[in-house]
Amino acid sequence: MGFSPFNKKIKYPLALAKTHKNKRSDSVKKIAYIEIDTHAEIAQAFMDIMKGSGDFAVDYYFSKKIKDQIYQNDETVFLSDSSMILDQLKEKEYDLIIIGTVHRFFNTFLVITQQYNTAIITHNLNFAKASKSDLIKSVFKGDVMYRLKLWWKEGLLYSSRVYRKSKSLLVLDEALLSGEYQFLPLFYTRDFIKTENKDITIVIPGGVSQKRRDYHYIFKTIQNINTNKNYEFVFLGKAKDNELNQLKKLSEKLPENIHITYFSERVSSEDFERWMQKADVLWCPIQQKTEFFSLKEIYGLTKMTGNLGDAIVYGKLAVFPKNYPSQLDFIISEKENIIEQFEALKNTRFDFKKKYSREEILHNLENTLNNLLK
């Protein structure tokens, strides 16, 4: 949810202003990147890779919630929200507007898509094309008061129209590409010195919730491990409720050569960085079928998992369930004997820099952005 300190209402765009025409610079192009909703990590990834660009200058418009999660140096960052962003965009001339998330504030974003050259990063493909009747039905399937607010005050029924009116729709996973979507390359493999672990260190990144990952399967697998080698399993995300209780019980039953690390509070960026760098292998028990706004989504087909970016950024092989559709060489299908698989993968090397070097990704990103300006 985006932060909105003001109560100023945005009128539904029944009569929109005349289209704003940006003046194209012959040298450096101007981009506005807007994230007033959810995905701070994507905004951070865009900010990090664009630091090396000589062709584009970017202004960032973040809600307070997003801004508080972002590391910034010399970037131009403006505090914003749904009541401010339209006036802020009028003050400058941009060649391209990128909206990082359209999961609310639909009435505001509809105005932007109709007035500017806009590209939207699309996270849930079925939600993006949901009909009005599907959306109305979904309002009453969960968190009713919040969803009614989206309907009455934020233009929920405009959602698919926002995506349709946008000049470009972007996805962050090449597997989601189709005729209407373009791939936005953001993730590159960072440089760091990998230390050799005494134990085999398996990291499970992401919030410890059964909703999107099969942690019950993970707990059962760890509990039944039969090996004389030392293992460290790191649940790199906040655990709570039933999953936290299960982790506490599991930690009391394990033999001396098996250790687990888990967090009952939000994982700090320092802890996340340290454990991801230390990992020998990532274990990603994605539940293929999931939901967004009570609409069915499928990881790898209509929705991207953040674990894909994790693997690229930290240069780690990642074990995914057999049913996860992927053509990427660093995504490994889980085998029946996963412990033997982990031991083999610990000593397997994959050259991430061949395709995911910072220079290569920036070059591809700049080509994509230039295409969005045509």
C-alpha positions in Angstrom: 0.0 0.0 0.0 1.3 3.4 -0.9 1.6 6.2 1.7 -0.8 9.1 1.4 -0.5 11.8 4.0 -3.1 14.0 2.2 -6.8 13.6 1.9 -7.1 15.4 -1.4 -9.5 13.4 -3.7 -8.7 12.6 -7.3 -11.7 12.9 -9.5 -12.5 10.0 -11.8 -11.1 11.0 -15.2 -14.4 11.4 -17.1 -13.0 14.4 -19.0 -9.3 14.3 -19.4 -7.0 17.2 -20.1 -5.4 17.5 -23.5 -2.5 15.1 -24.2 0.8 16.5 -22.9 3.5 16.5 -25.6 7.0 16.1 -24.3 9.9 17.7 -26.1 12.5 15.1 -27.0 16.1 16.1 -26.1 18.6 15.2 -28.7 21.1 14.0 -26.1 20.1 12.8 -22.7 16.5 11.5 -22.4 14.5 12.2 -19.4 12.6 9.4 -17.5 10.2 9.6 -14.6 10.1 6.4 -12.6 7.0 6.2 -10.3 6.6 3.8 -7.4 4.0 4.9 -4.9 2.6 1.4 -4.2 4.5 -1.8 -3.5 7.7 -2.9 -5.3 10.6 -1.1 -3.6 13.0 -3.8 -4.6 12.3 -3.3 -8.3 12.7 0.4 -8.0 16.0 -0.2 -6.3 17.1 -2.5 -9.1 16.2 0.1 -11.7 18.0 2.8 -9.7 21.2 0.6 -9.3 21.5 -0.3 -13.0 20.7 3.2 -14.3 23.6 4.7 -12.3 25.9 3.7 -15.2 23.8 5.2 -18.0 25.0 8.2 -20.0 22.0 8.3 -22.2 19.2 8.7 -19.7 18.6 10.9 -16.7 15.9 9.6 -14.2 13.8 11.3 -11.7 12.3 9.0 -9.1 8.9 9.6 -7.5 8.4 7.5 -4.4 5.9 7.3 -1.6 7.3 7.6 1.9 6.9 3.9 2.4 9.0 3.2 -0.7 11.5 6.0 -0.1 12.3 4.6 3.4 13.3 1.3 1.8 15.6 2.7 -0.9 19.3 3.3 -0.7 20.1 6.4 -2.7 23.2 8.5 -3.4 23.1 11.2 -6.0 19.8 10.2 -7.6 17.0 12.7 -7.9 14.2 11.4 -5.6 10.9 13.2 -4.9 8.5 12.3 -2.2 5.1 11.7 -3.9 1.7 10.1 -3.6 -1.5 9.7 -5.6 -2.6 13.3 -4.7 0.7 14.9 -5.8 2.0 13.0 -8.8 -0.1 14.6 -11.5 1.0 18.1 -10.5 4.6 17.0 -10.1 4.7 15.5 -13.6 3.3 18.8 -15.1 6.3 20.7 -13.8 8.8 18.9 -16.0 9.0 17.4 -19.5 9.7 13.7 -19.7 10.3 11.5 -22.7 9.0 8.4 -20.8 7.1 7.7 -17.7 7.7 4.2 -16.1 5.1 3.1 -13.5 6.6 0.4 -11.3 3.3 -1.0 -9.9 -0.4 -0.5 -10.8 -2.2 -2.4 -8.1 -4.1 0.7 -6.8 -4.6 4.4 -7.6 -6.1 3.3 -10.9 -7.9 6.6 -11.5 -4.6 8.6 -11.1 -2.6 6.2 -13.3 -5.3 6.3 -16.0 -4.8 10.1 -16.3 -1.0 9.5 -16.6 -1.4 6.8 -19.3 -3.6 9.1 -21.4 -1.4 12.2 -21.1 2.1 10.7 -21.3 4.2 8.1 -23.1 3.8 5.6 -20.3 5.3 2.1 -19.7 3.9 -0.1 -16.9 5.8 -3.0 -15.2 3.2 -5.7 -15.1 3.5 -8.2 -12.2 0.3 -10.2 -12.5 -0.8 -10.7 -16.1 -4.3 -12.1 -15.4 -5.1 -9.2 -13.1 -3.9 -6.8 -15.8 -6.6 -8.0 -18.2 -9.4 -8.8 -15.7 -12.9 -7.8 -16.7 -15.0 -5.5 -14.6 -17.3 -8.4 -13.6 -14.2 -10.4 -12.4 -13.0 -7.4 -10.4 -16.4 -6.8 -8.8 -16.7 -10.5 -7.8 -13.1 -10.4 -6.3 -14.0 -7.4 -4.1 -16.1 -9.7 -1.9 -13.7 -12.6 -1.7 -11.2 -11.1 0.8 -10.2 -7.9 2.7 -13.6 -6.5 1.7 -13.2 -3.0 3.2 -9.9 -2.4 1.5 -11.1 -3.6 -1.8 -14.3 -1.5 -1.5 -12.0 1.5 -1.0 -10.1 0.6 -4.2 -13.5 0.4 -6.0 -15.1 3.6 -4.7 -12.2 5.9 -4.2 -9.3 4.7 -6.4 -11.0 3.6 -9.6 -10.6 -0.2 -9.4 -12.8 -0.8 -12.4 -10.4 1.3 -14.5 -7.6 -1.2 -13.8 -7.6 -3.1 -17.1 -8.1 0.2 -19.0 -5.0 1.6 -17.4 -2.9 -1.3 -18.8 -4.6 -1.0 -22.2 -4.0 2.7 -22.5 -0.4 2.4 -21.6 1.8 2.6 -24.6 4.1 -0.2 -23.4 3.7 -3.1 -21.0 6.8 -4.5 -19.4 7.7 -7.8 -17.7 10.8 -8.7 -15.7 10.9 -12.4 -16.7 11.6 -13.4 -20.3 9.3 -16.4 -19.9 6.3 -14.1 -19.7 7.0 -12.5 -23.0 4.2 -12.3 -25.6 3.2 -10.0 -28.4 1.9 -7.3 -26.0 4.7 -7.4 -23.5 8.3 -6.3 -23.7 11.2 -7.6 -21.5 12.8 -5.0 -19.2 16.2 -6.4 -18.2 17.1 -5.1 -14.7 19.0 -7.8 -12.8 22.8 -8.2 -13.1 25.2 -10.4 -11.2 27.1 -8.5 -8.6 30.8 -8.8 -7.7 31.6 -10.2 -4.3 34.1 -12.7 -2.9 32.5 -16.1 -2.2 33.9 -17.7 1.0 34.0 -21.5 1.3 31.5 -22.8 3.9 32.3 -25.5 6.3 28.7 -26.6 6.2 26.6 -26.9 3.0 24.6 -23.7 3.2 21.2 -23.8 1.6 19.2 -20.5 1.6 15.4 -20.4 1.2 14.8 -16.7 0.3 11.4 -15.1 0.8 8.7 -14.6 3.5 8.1 -17.8 5.4 4.5 -18.3 4.5 2.7 -21.3 3.1 0.7 -19.0 0.8 3.2 -18.8 -2.0 5.8 -21.4 -1.1 5.5 -25.0 0.1 7.2 -24.7 3.5 5.4 -27.7 4.9 7.3 -29.8 2.3 10.6 -28.1 3.3 10.0 -28.8 7.0 9.2 -32.4 6.3 12.3 -32.8 4.0 14.7 -31.3 6.5 13.2 -33.4 9.4 13.8 -36.6 7.4 17.4 -35.9 6.2 19.7 -38.8 6.6 23.3 -37.6 6.1 26.5 -37.4 8.0 27.5 -34.1 6.3 26.9 -30.7 8.0 24.0 -28.7 6.7 22.8 -25.1 7.4 19.3 -24.3 6.2 18.6 -20.5 6.3 15.0 -19.3 6.0 15.7 -15.9 4.7 12.4 -14.1 5.4 10.2 -13.2 8.3 8.4 -16.2 9.8 5.3 -15.9 11.8 2.2 -17.7 13.1 2.1 -21.4 12.3 5.3 -21.5 10.2 7.2 -19.8 13.1 5.9 -22.4 15.5 6.9 -25.2 13.2 10.4 -23.8 12.9 10.8 -23.6 16.6 9.7 -27.3 17.0 11.9 -28.4 14.1 15.0 -26.8 15.5 14.6 -28.8 18.7 14.4 -32.2 16.9 17.3 -32.0 14.5 20.6 -33.9 14.8 23.8 -32.1 15.6 25.0 -31.9 12.0 21.8 -30.2 10.8 21.2 -26.5 11.7 18.5 -24.1 10.8 18.5 -20.3 11.0 15.2 -18.3 10.9 13.9 -14.8 11.6 10.9 -13.8 13.6 11.2 -10.2 12.5 11.7 -8.5 9.1 15.1 -9.5 7.7 17.5 -6.6 7.6 19.2 -5.7 4.3 22.5 -6.5 5.9 21.4 -10.0 7.0 19.8 -10.7 3.6 23.0 -9.6 1.8 25.3 -11.7 4.0 23.3 -14.9 3.8 22.7 -14.6 0.0 26.4 -14.1 -0.6 27.2 -17.1 1.6 24.7 -19.5 0.1 25.9 -22.5 -1.8 22.5 -23.1 -3.4 19.1 -21.5 -3.3 16.1 -23.6 -2.5 12.9 -22.1 -3.9 9.8 -24.2 -3.2 7.4 -22.1 -5.3 3.8 -23.1 -5.3 3.0 -22.9 -9.0 -0.6 -21.8 -8.6 -1.2 -18.6 -6.6 -3.7 -15.7 -6.5 -3.6 -11.9 -6.7 -6.7 -10.0 -5.8 -8.5 -13.4 -5.7 -7.6 -14.0 -9.4 -5.6 -17.1 -10.4 -2.0 -16.5 -11.4 0.7 -19.1 -12.3 4.4 -18.5 -11.5 6.5 -18.7 -14.6 3.4 -18.2 -16.9 1.5 -15.2 -15.7 3.6 -14.1 -12.7 7.3 -13.7 -11.9 8.9 -15.0 -8.7 11.4 -12.7 -7.0 13.6 -15.7 -6.5 14.6 -15.5 -10.2 16.1 -12.0 -9.6 17.7 -13.3 -6.4 19.5 -16.1 -8.3 20.8 -13.7 -10.9 21.9 -10.9 -8.6 23.8 -13.2 -6.3 25.0 -15.6 -9.0 23.5 -18.7 -7.3 22.1 -21.9 -8.8 18.5 -22.3 -7.6 16.5 -25.5 -7.1 12.8 -25.1 -8.2 9.9 -27.6 -8.2 9.7 -30.0 -11.2 6.5 -28.3 -12.4 8.1 -24.8 -12.6 8.4 -23.9 -16.3 11.8 -22.5 -17.1 14.4 -22.7 -19.9 17.1 -20.9 -17.8 20.2 -23.0 -17.1 20.6 -21.8 -13.6 17.1 -22.9 -12.6 17.5 -26.5 -11.6 14.5 -28.9 -11.4 14.3 -30.7 -8.1 15.2 -34.3 -8.0 13.8 -37.0 -5.8 17.0 -37.2 -3.6 17.4 -33.5 -3.1 20.2 -33.9 -0.5 22.4 -35.6 -3.1 21.4 -32.9 -5.5 22.5 -30.2 -3.1 25.9 -31.9 -2.6 26.5 -32.1 -6.3 25.4 -28.5 -6.9 27.6 -27.1 -4.2 30.6 -27.9 -6.5 28.9 -26.9 -9.8 29.9 -23.6 -11.3 27.8 -21.5 -13.7 29.1 -18.4 -15.5 26.5 -15.8 -14.7 28.7 -13.0 -15.9 28.6 -14.3 -19.5 24.9 -13.1 -19.8 24.3 -11.1 -16.7 27.3 -8.8 -16.3 26.4 -5.2 -15.4 27.7 -3.9 -18.7 25.6 -6.4 -20.7 22.4 -5.7 -18.8 22.8 -1.9 -18.9 23.4 -2.1 -22.7 20.2 -4.3 -23.1 18.2 -2.0 -20.8 19.2 1.1 -22.7 18.2 -0.5 -26.0 14.8 -1.4 -24.5 14.3 2.1 -23.2 15.2 3.6 -26.6 12.7 1.4 -28.2 10.1 2.6 -25.8 10.7 6.2 -27.0 9.9 5.4 -30.6 
